[in-house]
Amino acid sequence: MRSSFLLTVLVVLQLCSMPRGIRAENRISLPEGVYYHQFASQASGLTGGWTNPALLGLDRNIYIQYIGEYFDGRFGQNYGFALAGDNVGIAYRRIGSFYGNKYKEYIFSAGLELAPGLFGGGSYRYIKDGPDGWSGRHFWNLGFVMAKSARFSLAGLFSNLNRNRREGQKTDIEYLYSFTYQAMPGRLSLSVEALLSGDESVGDADYRFGAHYVLSRRVKSYASINDRDFFQLGLVFNLDDYLIGGQGRFDAEAHHRGTSLYGVYTKRSLRALKSQ
């Protein structure tokens, strides 16, 4: 455990000591909606498809999820689903209006164990429909998770590796670094993420801080806030083979920006049972 802790600290210090760069200006910002935030160093195989594909290497359980979003006084205009199991996953979402157009995308992902405690994965995001210039776009992404200690986990995600073009210019690669500390194992975990792109350094990044707290055997809570004062709150109810949950997004003035409501069916694979 001591060596894992030291390795994790060294990686974090190395990231934080990177020289400050120039603010990136050529970014592609994907729309919010349907997919709810989870930290890339802690999310399960269920959300790994859109959070961090490397997480599919940790979790062999089979998940079937439907997500409907309550937004602007309506439910069902934005929705999606996710399927994950045995190291692979597929996710889909539809957003009723993005720059005035319907938006549809698919994410295909896979993950595997590279070495004891080290996992890697990749994903392909394809935008089927969207506003002018968005339809047909695709993104290649790579992620990793280092979980050599029961107390600490570290993750990285590198998105838009193919650098989509916008107005004739290549857009920036997006970098996300995530760190989770199990403050009370099995009860409370604390996480931080840094999102940056192009020539930005960790000092220029957008940060998000958050926590997962287990309220009871069947209820788990989530809260996060980023440095622009946007925050998210969520609850998950565990009904053994089923999960029912919701997670809301709010701006700095606590105005509602959408709530993802979801149901999940979970089936433990034979390989997962044998690995326990």
Residue frames as qw, qx, qy, qz and C-alpha x, y, z in Angstrom:
[[0.000, 0.887, 0.461, 0.000, 0.00, 0.00, 0.00],
 [0.324, -0.764, 0.081, 0.552, 2.84, 2.39, 0.82],
 [0.362, -0.140, 0.577, 0.718, 4.44, 2.03, -2.62],
 [0.163, 0.611, 0.683, 0.367, 1.06, 2.55, -4.32],
 [0.164, -0.909, -0.297, 0.243, 0.48, 5.69, -2.24],
 [0.363, -0.592, 0.285, 0.660, 3.92, 7.08, -3.09],
 [0.332, 0.153, 0.679, 0.637, 3.46, 6.36, -6.79],
 [0.057, 0.786, 0.593, 0.164, 0.09, 8.11, -6.79],
 [0.254, -0.872, -0.093, 0.407, 1.48, 11.16, -5.00],
 [0.410, -0.343, 0.461, 0.708, 4.41, 11.39, -7.41],
 [0.256, 0.429, 0.688, 0.526, 2.08, 11.33, -10.42],
 [0.075, -0.894, -0.442, 0.017, -0.15, 14.03, -8.92],
 [0.355, -0.754, 0.108, 0.542, 2.86, 16.23, -8.07],
 [0.414, -0.052, 0.583, 0.698, 4.23, 15.79, -11.57],
 [0.149, 0.665, 0.631, 0.371, 0.93, 16.92, -13.08],
 [0.208, -0.925, -0.281, 0.150, 0.69, 19.92, -10.77],
 [0.440, -0.621, 0.245, 0.601, 4.27, 21.00, -11.46],
 [0.547, 0.432, 0.505, 0.509, 3.77, 21.26, -15.22],
 [0.171, -0.175, 0.029, 0.969, 4.56, 24.79, -16.46],
 [0.359, 0.629, 0.441, -0.531, 1.60, 27.08, -17.08],
 [0.396, 0.201, 0.656, 0.610, 0.54, 27.25, -20.71],
 [0.175, 0.032, -0.209, -0.961, -1.56, 29.43, -22.97],
 [0.546, 0.272, 0.544, -0.577, -5.33, 29.34, -22.63],
 [0.271, 0.150, 0.850, 0.427, -6.74, 27.07, -25.32],
 [0.330, 0.373, 0.059, -0.865, -9.13, 28.77, -27.71],
 [0.533, 0.231, -0.575, -0.576, -10.00, 26.11, -30.30],
 [0.230, -0.043, 0.918, -0.320, -12.13, 23.63, -28.38],
 [0.475, -0.228, -0.629, -0.572, -15.16, 21.56, -29.27],
 [0.280, -0.107, 0.658, -0.691, -17.65, 21.56, -26.40],
 [0.249, -0.248, -0.893, -0.279, -20.10, 18.67, -26.52],
 [0.442, -0.503, -0.153, -0.727, -23.62, 19.40, -25.26],
 [0.209, -0.151, 0.783, -0.566, -24.74, 18.70, -21.71],
 [0.719, 0.017, -0.004, -0.694, -27.70, 16.49, -21.07],
 [0.929, 0.007, -0.291, -0.227, -28.81, 12.91, -20.37],
 [0.763, 0.098, -0.481, 0.422, -25.35, 11.66, -19.31],
 [0.472, -0.871, -0.005, -0.140, -24.76, 12.57, -15.67],
 [0.255, 0.736, -0.558, 0.287, -21.33, 13.32, -14.27],
 [0.902, -0.424, 0.028, 0.080, -19.29, 10.74, -12.41],
 [0.181, -0.830, 0.495, 0.181, -15.59, 11.02, -11.58],
 [0.726, 0.502, -0.448, -0.141, -13.34, 9.23, -14.07],
 [0.198, 0.427, -0.821, 0.322, -11.32, 7.67, -11.23],
 [0.306, -0.043, 0.776, -0.550, -14.35, 6.17, -9.50],
 [0.702, 0.207, -0.065, -0.678, -17.27, 5.57, -11.88],
 [0.698, -0.065, 0.709, -0.074, -18.32, 1.96, -12.49],
 [0.275, 0.024, 0.800, 0.533, -18.48, -0.04, -15.71],
 [0.237, 0.708, 0.657, -0.109, -22.05, 1.19, -16.03],
 [0.143, 0.958, 0.088, -0.233, -21.03, 4.80, -16.67],
 [0.546, -0.420, 0.467, 0.555, -17.58, 3.98, -18.04],
 [0.548, 0.484, 0.563, 0.385, -18.89, 4.15, -21.59],
 [0.193, 0.873, 0.189, 0.405, -19.22, 7.94, -21.45],
 [0.446, -0.885, 0.130, 0.028, -17.01, 8.68, -18.42],
 [0.081, -0.698, 0.701, 0.120, -13.80, 6.67, -18.86],
 [0.864, 0.216, -0.354, -0.286, -13.62, 3.51, -21.02],
 [0.306, 0.403, -0.805, 0.310, -10.79, 2.10, -18.90],
 [0.469, -0.210, 0.567, -0.644, -13.35, 1.47, -16.15],
 [0.883, 0.151, -0.164, -0.413, -14.87, -1.26, -18.30],
 [0.584, 0.365, -0.703, 0.178, -11.72, -3.25, -17.55],
 [0.102, -0.272, 0.721, -0.629, -12.46, -3.25, -13.82],
 [0.553, 0.125, 0.505, -0.651, -16.09, -4.26, -13.94],
 [0.059, 0.049, -0.905, -0.418, -17.37, -7.41, -15.71],
 [0.303, 0.421, 0.726, -0.451, -20.96, -7.11, -14.56],
 [0.128, 0.370, 0.673, 0.627, -23.65, -6.69, -17.20],
 [0.073, 0.458, 0.389, -0.796, -25.72, -3.49, -17.09],
 [0.121, 0.522, 0.637, 0.555, -28.77, -2.33, -19.00],
 [0.132, -0.467, -0.364, 0.795, -29.71, 1.29, -18.35],
 [0.158, 0.703, 0.502, 0.479, -32.36, 3.71, -19.59],
 [0.260, -0.332, -0.246, 0.873, -31.99, 7.43, -18.89],
 [0.096, 0.768, 0.504, 0.384, -34.69, 10.03, -19.30],
 [0.321, -0.023, -0.224, 0.920, -34.04, 13.69, -18.63],
 [0.062, -0.846, -0.518, 0.115, -36.40, 16.20, -17.02],
 [0.368, -0.152, 0.122, 0.909, -35.58, 19.57, -18.53],
 [0.135, -0.017, -0.206, -0.969, -37.44, 22.84, -19.13],
 [0.568, 0.066, 0.355, -0.739, -40.62, 21.44, -17.59],
 [0.849, 0.270, -0.235, -0.388, -40.72, 18.39, -19.85],
 [0.573, -0.376, 0.728, 0.011, -39.66, 14.76, -19.54],
 [0.771, 0.234, 0.586, 0.091, -38.60, 12.51, -22.42],
 [0.469, 0.871, -0.086, -0.120, -37.45, 15.09, -24.95],
 [0.221, 0.683, -0.687, 0.112, -33.87, 14.11, -24.03],
 [0.907, -0.256, 0.263, -0.207, -33.15, 10.44, -23.35],
 [0.358, 0.604, -0.709, -0.062, -30.59, 7.68, -23.79],
 [0.967, -0.225, 0.016, -0.120, -29.50, 4.18, -22.90],
 [0.053, 0.695, -0.715, 0.052, -26.33, 2.31, -21.99],
 [0.992, -0.046, -0.088, -0.076, -25.32, -1.34, -22.27],
 [0.091, 0.730, -0.653, 0.182, -22.12, -2.60, -20.65],
 [0.907, -0.271, 0.278, -0.162, -20.66, -5.99, -19.80],
 [0.904, -0.030, 0.281, 0.320, -17.57, -8.14, -20.06],
 [0.484, -0.371, 0.243, 0.754, -15.27, -5.19, -20.84],
 [0.151, 0.233, 0.513, 0.812, -17.30, -3.61, -23.67],
 [0.110, 0.586, 0.561, -0.575, -20.08, -1.04, -23.80],
 [0.142, 0.403, 0.507, 0.749, -22.34, 1.01, -26.02],
 [0.015, -0.554, -0.482, 0.678, -24.18, 4.21, -25.12],
 [0.147, 0.481, 0.549, 0.668, -26.65, 6.39, -26.99],
 [0.030, -0.554, -0.469, 0.687, -28.29, 9.72, -26.28],
 [0.172, 0.593, 0.528, 0.582, -30.75, 12.00, -28.02],
 [0.132, -0.423, -0.310, 0.841, -31.08, 15.69, -27.19],
 [0.339, 0.724, 0.599, -0.048, -34.18, 17.43, -28.51],
 [0.286, 0.940, 0.075, 0.168, -32.53, 20.77, -29.21],
 [0.637, -0.438, 0.165, 0.612, -28.85, 21.63, -29.57],
 [0.082, -0.323, 0.316, 0.888, -28.34, 24.94, -31.41],
 [0.562, 0.336, 0.015, -0.756, -31.91, 24.45, -32.61],
 [0.644, 0.277, -0.628, -0.338, -31.37, 20.94, -34.03],
 [0.940, -0.289, 0.073, -0.166, -31.90, 17.40, -32.79],
 [0.094, 0.689, -0.713, 0.096, -28.69, 15.78, -31.61],
 [0.979, -0.119, 0.052, -0.157, -28.01, 12.03, -31.64],
 [0.194, 0.698, -0.685, 0.077, -24.78, 10.24, -30.79],
 [0.976, -0.130, -0.174, -0.028, -23.39, 6.77, -30.16],
 [0.112, -0.756, 0.628, -0.144, -20.38, 5.78, -28.05],
 [0.963, 0.054, -0.264, 0.001, -18.66, 2.41, -28.52],
 [0.144, -0.783, 0.533, -0.286, -16.08, 1.55, -25.85],
 [0.934, -0.053, -0.341, 0.088, -13.88, -1.22, -24.45],
 [0.212, -0.806, 0.476, -0.279, -11.46, -1.63, -21.55],
 [0.919, 0.027, -0.375, 0.118, -8.98, -4.19, -20.26],
 [0.639, -0.731, 0.185, 0.154, -6.43, -4.82, -17.51],
 [0.520, 0.760, -0.368, 0.128, -2.94, -3.87, -18.72],
 [0.420, 0.270, -0.723, 0.477, -1.12, -4.92, -15.54],
 [0.426, -0.496, -0.708, 0.269, -2.13, -5.61, -11.93],
 [0.196, -0.686, -0.362, 0.600, -3.95, -2.49, -10.78],
 [0.007, 0.447, -0.294, -0.845, -3.58, -0.70, -14.12],
 [0.492, 0.509, 0.706, -0.015, -6.42, -0.54, -16.65],
 [0.021, -0.304, 0.355, 0.884, -6.75, 1.02, -20.07],
 [0.431, 0.539, 0.719, -0.082, -9.54, 1.56, -22.55],
 [0.077, -0.105, 0.392, 0.911, -10.67, 3.34, -25.67],
 [0.361, 0.595, 0.633, -0.338, -13.88, 4.71, -27.10],
 [0.162, 0.154, 0.543, 0.810, -15.28, 5.94, -30.39],
 [0.204, 0.578, 0.488, -0.621, -17.96, 8.66, -30.29],
 [0.176, 0.225, 0.657, 0.698, -20.03, 9.14, -33.43],
 [0.257, 0.420, 0.306, -0.815, -22.48, 12.03, -33.87],
 [0.348, 0.369, 0.815, 0.279, -25.22, 10.79, -36.18],
 [0.084, 0.781, 0.443, 0.433, -27.30, 13.96, -36.25],
 [0.383, -0.553, -0.259, 0.693, -26.66, 17.51, -35.12],
 [0.201, 0.895, 0.081, -0.391, -26.53, 21.13, -36.23],
 [0.663, 0.730, -0.139, 0.094, -24.61, 22.20, -39.34],
 [0.268, 0.705, -0.594, 0.280, -21.02, 20.97, -39.13],
 [0.472, -0.410, 0.676, -0.390, -21.77, 18.43, -36.40],
 [0.929, 0.156, 0.187, -0.278, -23.46, 15.56, -38.23],
 [0.883, 0.397, -0.199, 0.151, -20.95, 12.83, -39.06],
 [0.019, 0.764, -0.546, 0.343, -18.29, 14.03, -36.63],
 [0.926, -0.217, -0.303, 0.055, -16.42, 11.38, -34.71],
 [0.191, -0.817, 0.454, -0.299, -14.02, 11.37, -31.79],
 [0.821, 0.058, -0.530, 0.206, -11.36, 8.87, -30.71],
 [0.399, -0.762, 0.278, -0.427, -10.61, 8.74, -26.97],
 [0.689, 0.115, -0.657, 0.282, -8.23, 6.87, -24.66],
 [0.493, -0.722, 0.162, -0.458, -8.36, 6.45, -20.89],
 [0.566, 0.152, -0.743, 0.322, -6.55, 4.77, -18.02],
 [0.631, -0.684, 0.026, -0.365, -7.13, 4.00, -14.35],
 [0.432, 0.321, -0.734, 0.414, -4.46, 3.19, -11.78],
 [0.694, -0.523, 0.029, -0.494, -6.00, 1.48, -8.74],
 [0.602, 0.256, -0.702, 0.282, -3.13, -0.25, -6.98],
 [0.065, 0.042, -0.689, 0.721, -4.36, 0.79, -3.54],
 [0.149, -0.583, -0.798, -0.019, -7.73, 0.33, -1.86],
 [0.184, -0.688, -0.326, 0.621, -7.48, 3.95, -0.70],
 [0.055, 0.654, -0.222, -0.721, -6.41, 5.80, -3.86],
 [0.648, 0.395, 0.585, 0.285, -7.18, 5.73, -7.55],
 [0.042, -0.602, 0.243, 0.760, -5.93, 7.93, -10.36],
 [0.615, 0.494, 0.600, 0.132, -7.36, 8.28, -13.86],
 [0.039, -0.475, 0.303, 0.825, -6.67, 10.11, -17.09],
 [0.574, 0.565, 0.592, -0.003, -8.78, 10.59, -20.20],
 [0.146, -0.387, 0.405, 0.815, -7.58, 11.97, -23.55],
 [0.494, 0.599, 0.606, -0.174, -10.40, 12.95, -25.91],
 [0.467, 0.865, 0.031, -0.181, -10.65, 14.20, -29.50],
 [0.621, -0.412, 0.493, 0.449, -7.36, 12.52, -30.38],
 [0.553, 0.403, 0.555, 0.475, -8.19, 12.85, -34.09],
 [0.151, -0.423, -0.038, 0.893, -8.53, 16.63, -33.60],
 [0.344, 0.692, 0.628, 0.090, -11.73, 17.44, -35.47],
 [0.284, 0.122, 0.203, 0.929, -11.51, 20.47, -37.73],
 [0.039, 0.810, 0.525, -0.258, -13.57, 23.61, -37.18],
 [0.236, 0.953, -0.004, -0.192, -13.47, 26.45, -39.70],
 [0.695, 0.631, -0.296, 0.175, -10.45, 24.80, -41.29],
 [0.002, 0.654, -0.631, 0.418, -8.47, 24.62, -38.04],
 [0.612, -0.090, -0.776, 0.124, -7.70, 21.53, -35.98],
 [0.553, -0.714, -0.022, -0.430, -9.39, 21.59, -32.59],
 [0.072, -0.609, 0.697, -0.373, -7.59, 20.83, -29.34],
 [0.597, -0.105, -0.791, 0.083, -7.18, 17.49, -27.65],
 [0.536, -0.659, 0.058, -0.525, -8.99, 17.44, -24.30],
 [0.456, 0.188, -0.774, 0.397, -7.19, 16.17, -21.18],
 [0.637, -0.594, -0.031, -0.491, -8.96, 15.13, -18.00],
 [0.391, 0.230, -0.786, 0.420, -7.15, 13.99, -14.83],
 [0.678, -0.516, -0.153, -0.501, -9.07, 12.56, -11.89],
 [0.283, 0.261, -0.794, 0.471, -8.07, 11.50, -8.38],
 [0.699, -0.493, -0.261, -0.447, -10.18, 9.72, -5.73],
 [0.122, 0.325, -0.770, 0.536, -9.38, 9.16, -2.06],
 [0.623, -0.429, -0.625, -0.194, -11.39, 6.72, 0.06],
 [0.119, -0.555, 0.400, -0.719, -11.64, 8.82, 3.21],
 [0.591, -0.161, 0.631, -0.476, -13.92, 6.25, 4.87],
 [0.138, 0.166, -0.891, -0.399, -13.67, 3.03, 2.82],
 [0.115, -0.366, -0.917, -0.109, -17.09, 1.78, 1.89],
 [0.095, -0.730, -0.556, 0.385, -18.68, 4.97, 3.22],
 [0.111, 0.945, 0.045, -0.304, -17.14, 8.22, 1.98],
 [0.699, 0.108, 0.315, 0.632, -14.94, 8.99, -1.02],
 [0.020, 0.867, 0.012, -0.497, -13.56, 12.39, -2.08],
 [0.700, 0.309, 0.441, 0.469, -12.60, 13.21, -5.66],
 [0.029, 0.785, -0.109, -0.610, -11.09, 15.99, -7.75],
 [0.707, 0.414, 0.454, 0.349, -10.83, 16.41, -11.52],
 [0.087, -0.650, 0.214, 0.724, -8.93, 18.81, -13.76],
 [0.650, 0.566, 0.485, 0.146, -10.09, 19.42, -17.34],
 [0.088, -0.742, 0.279, 0.603, -7.78, 21.17, -19.80],
 [0.788, 0.504, 0.331, 0.127, -6.91, 21.22, -23.47],
 [0.496, 0.819, -0.089, 0.275, -4.31, 22.34, -25.99],
 [0.491, 0.420, -0.435, 0.628, -1.38, 24.12, -24.35],
 [0.511, -0.702, 0.069, -0.491, -3.13, 24.64, -21.03],
 [0.290, 0.267, -0.822, 0.411, -1.45, 23.42, -17.86],
 [0.407, -0.448, -0.781, 0.153, -3.05, 21.96, -14.77],
 [0.169, -0.343, -0.348, 0.856, -2.91, 25.44, -13.25],
 [0.246, 0.107, -0.261, -0.927, -5.18, 26.73, -16.04],
 [0.189, -0.203, -0.930, -0.242, -7.65, 23.84, -15.83],
 [0.585, -0.375, -0.096, -0.713, -11.33, 23.78, -14.93],
 [0.094, 0.167, -0.906, 0.376, -11.62, 21.91, -11.64],
 [0.697, -0.366, -0.313, -0.532, -14.41, 19.85, -10.16],
 [0.009, -0.263, 0.823, -0.504, -14.56, 18.66, -6.55],
 [0.720, -0.213, -0.262, -0.606, -17.01, 16.13, -5.20],
 [0.230, -0.270, 0.852, -0.384, -17.93, 13.27, -2.91],
 [0.654, -0.183, -0.633, -0.373, -19.85, 10.02, -2.79],
 [0.228, -0.283, 0.686, -0.631, -21.44, 9.17, 0.55],
 [0.418, -0.212, -0.862, -0.192, -23.26, 5.97, 1.45],
 [0.427, -0.395, 0.167, -0.796, -26.30, 6.94, 3.50],
 [0.768, -0.171, 0.498, -0.364, -27.43, 3.35, 4.10],
 [0.537, -0.098, 0.803, 0.238, -27.06, -0.10, 2.59],
 [0.460, 0.537, 0.677, 0.205, -29.51, 0.84, -0.14],
 [0.183, 0.962, 0.203, 0.028, -28.97, 4.58, -0.60],
 [0.638, -0.150, 0.126, 0.745, -25.93, 6.40, -1.94],
 [0.129, 0.946, 0.196, -0.225, -25.53, 10.14, -2.52],
 [0.640, 0.208, 0.218, 0.707, -23.39, 12.23, -4.85],
 [0.001, 0.965, 0.157, -0.210, -22.42, 15.91, -4.85],
 [0.656, 0.036, 0.206, 0.725, -19.95, 17.94, -6.89],
 [0.092, 0.953, 0.119, -0.264, -19.08, 21.53, -7.69],
 [0.728, 0.295, 0.138, 0.603, -16.70, 23.01, -10.25],
 [0.386, -0.311, -0.120, 0.860, -14.73, 26.22, -10.23],
 [0.089, -0.265, -0.354, -0.893, -17.43, 28.01, -12.23],
 [0.315, -0.002, 0.551, -0.773, -19.83, 27.34, -9.32],
 [0.724, 0.010, -0.415, -0.550, -21.95, 24.83, -11.25],
 [0.272, -0.288, 0.851, -0.344, -22.95, 21.91, -9.08],
 [0.642, -0.041, -0.637, -0.425, -24.67, 18.52, -9.30],
 [0.444, -0.256, 0.669, -0.538, -26.57, 16.48, -6.72],
 [0.640, 0.092, -0.641, -0.413, -27.68, 12.87, -6.97],
 [0.609, -0.260, 0.621, -0.419, -29.21, 9.90, -5.17],
 [0.520, 0.202, -0.772, -0.306, -29.12, 6.21, -6.07],
 [0.740, -0.243, 0.399, -0.484, -31.37, 3.53, -4.56],
 [0.186, 0.332, -0.915, -0.133, -30.02, -0.02, -4.63],
 [0.818, -0.026, 0.206, -0.537, -32.74, -2.66, -5.04],
 [0.757, -0.182, 0.613, 0.133, -30.33, -5.60, -5.44],
 [0.575, 0.204, 0.610, 0.505, -30.50, -6.40, -9.17],
 [0.206, 0.793, 0.402, 0.410, -31.98, -2.98, -9.90],
 [0.323, -0.274, -0.191, 0.886, -30.87, 0.60, -9.39],
 [0.100, 0.846, 0.458, 0.252, -33.08, 3.68, -9.49],
 [0.475, -0.386, -0.110, 0.783, -31.43, 7.07, -9.44],
 [0.245, 0.905, 0.281, 0.204, -31.50, 10.71, -10.32],
 [0.551, -0.307, -0.005, 0.776, -28.90, 13.45, -10.66],
 [0.192, 0.926, 0.324, 0.001, -29.62, 17.15, -11.15],
 [0.538, 0.158, 0.062, 0.826, -27.51, 19.96, -12.60],
 [0.133, -0.921, -0.334, 0.153, -27.68, 23.53, -11.32],
 [0.458, 0.637, -0.072, 0.616, -25.95, 26.80, -12.14],
 [0.337, 0.141, -0.466, 0.806, -24.28, 29.26, -9.76],
 [0.343, -0.187, 0.168, -0.905, -27.67, 30.77, -8.85],
 [0.334, 0.060, 0.886, -0.317, -29.21, 27.33, -8.22],
 [0.642, 0.375, -0.093, -0.663, -31.27, 27.47, -11.41],
 [0.794, 0.019, 0.606, -0.041, -32.19, 23.99, -12.62],
 [0.245, 0.599, -0.558, -0.520, -30.36, 22.89, -15.79],
 [0.752, 0.171, -0.538, -0.339, -31.74, 19.38, -16.09],
 [0.563, -0.386, 0.662, -0.310, -32.11, 16.17, -14.10],
 [0.479, 0.247, -0.799, -0.266, -31.19, 12.71, -15.37],
 [0.729, -0.190, 0.446, -0.483, -33.57, 10.02, -14.07],
 [0.468, 0.400, -0.755, -0.228, -32.55, 6.43, -14.70],
 [0.886, -0.220, 0.293, -0.284, -33.22, 2.79, -14.06],
 [0.243, 0.575, -0.777, -0.084, -30.65, 0.01, -14.26],
 [0.976, -0.126, 0.034, -0.172, -30.84, -3.77, -14.41],
 [0.001, -0.703, 0.709, -0.046, -27.63, -5.51, -13.28],
 [0.994, -0.013, -0.047, -0.099, -26.62, -9.11, -13.89],
 [0.388, -0.693, 0.592, 0.132, -23.40, -10.48, -12.49],
 [0.709, 0.477, -0.480, -0.198, -21.44, -12.34, -15.13],
 [0.972, -0.189, -0.108, 0.093, -19.96, -15.76, -14.40],
 [0.644, 0.368, -0.256, 0.621, -16.47, -14.32, -14.86],
 [0.155, -0.659, 0.224, -0.701, -17.25, -11.59, -12.32],
 [0.831, -0.470, 0.043, -0.294, -18.45, -14.14, -9.78],
 [0.941, 0.029, -0.153, 0.302, -15.37, -16.30, -10.28],
 [0.434, 0.523, -0.249, 0.690, -13.08, -13.29, -9.81],
 [0.428, -0.723, 0.113, -0.531, -14.53, -12.47, -6.38]]
